[in-house]
């Protein structure tokens, strides 16, 4: 992306991550973080030996989906509360993987 298109995208991203915009989102980010913390503590406490092994990447994805859903769309996916992805999160992951696949192998339709 160059020229006008680049300026348009850069401007949109810059506004979204400005100090003022982030300050306005702080309460939603705190709530989602506390939900994730509470869900993890509950999962640990319900474990017979008080330990749980979890992959961090899905947790980060769940938090990201909850952040974007809440802040960007006004939708509460409750991924962090349930420790499961919503159908929208699965669709987003599929589209992300498919886009990456097509970028890496644009002429290989069987990849």
PEFEN-V486698 format. One record per residue. N is the residue number from 1. PHI is phi in radians with two decimals (NA if undefined). OMEGA is omega in whole degrees, 0 to 359 (NA if undefined). BURIAL is 1 if it has 16 or more other ideal C-beta (glycine too) atoms within 10 Angstrom, else 0. Layout:
BEGIN
((N;PHI;OMEGA;BURIAL) (N;PHI;OMEGA;BURIAL))
END
This chain:
BEGIN
((1;NA;180;0) (2;-2.36;171;0) (3;1.07;183;0) (4;-1.03;181;0) (5;-1.04;180;0) (6;-1.06;180;0) (7;-1.07;180;0) (8;-1.11;181;0) (9;-1.15;179;0) (10;-1.06;179;0) (11;-1.09;180;0) (12;-1.12;180;0) (13;-1.17;181;0) (14;-1.04;179;0) (15;-1.12;183;0) (16;-1.15;183;0) (17;-1.95;177;0) (18;-1.24;179;0) (19;-0.95;180;0) (20;-1.15;180;0) (21;-1.12;179;0) (22;-1.15;178;0) (23;-1.10;179;0) (24;-1.17;182;0) (25;-1.60;188;1) (26;-0.97;183;0) (27;-1.14;177;0) (28;-1.15;180;1) (29;-1.13;178;0) (30;-1.12;180;0) (31;-1.05;181;0) (32;-1.15;178;1) (33;-1.09;178;0) (34;-1.16;176;0) (35;-1.09;179;1) (36;-1.09;179;1) (37;-1.03;181;0) (38;-1.08;180;0) (39;-1.13;179;1) (40;-1.18;178;0) (41;-1.10;179;0) (42;-1.10;179;0) (43;-1.11;179;0) (44;-1.15;181;0) (45;-1.15;180;0) (46;-1.49;177;0) (47;-1.30;182;0) (48;-0.99;182;0) (49;-1.84;177;0) (50;1.33;177;0) (51;-2.24;178;0) (52;-2.49;174;0) (53;-1.88;181;0) (54;-2.41;174;0) (55;-1.41;184;0) (56;-1.29;184;0) (57;-0.97;177;0) (58;-1.04;178;0) (59;-1.13;178;1) (60;-1.13;178;0) (61;-1.12;178;1) (62;-1.09;179;1) (63;-1.09;179;1) (64;-1.08;179;0) (65;-1.10;178;1) (66;-1.12;178;1) (67;-1.08;182;1) (68;-1.13;178;0) (69;-1.09;183;1) (70;-1.20;187;1) (71;-1.37;186;1) (72;-1.52;186;0) (73;-2.18;182;0) (74;1.24;181;0) (75;-2.02;179;0) (76;-1.74;180;1) (77;-1.33;179;1) (78;1.01;176;1) (79;-1.09;182;1) (80;-1.22;179;1) (81;-1.26;183;1) (82;-1.63;186;0) (83;0.94;174;1) (84;-2.45;177;0) (85;-1.35;175;1) (86;-1.47;176;1) (87;-0.99;178;0) (88;-1.15;179;0) (89;-1.14;177;1) (90;-1.11;178;0) (91;-1.12;179;0) (92;-1.09;180;1) (93;-1.13;177;0) (94;-1.05;181;0) (95;-1.11;177;0) (96;-1.11;179;0) (97;-1.10;181;0) (98;-1.16;177;0) (99;-1.09;179;0) (100;-1.07;179;0) (101;-1.04;182;0) (102;-1.22;178;0) (103;-1.23;183;0) (104;-1.29;181;0) (105;-2.39;187;0) (106;-1.14;184;0) (107;-1.84;181;0) (108;-1.84;183;0) (109;-1.32;181;0) (110;-1.68;183;0) (111;-1.25;NA;0))
END
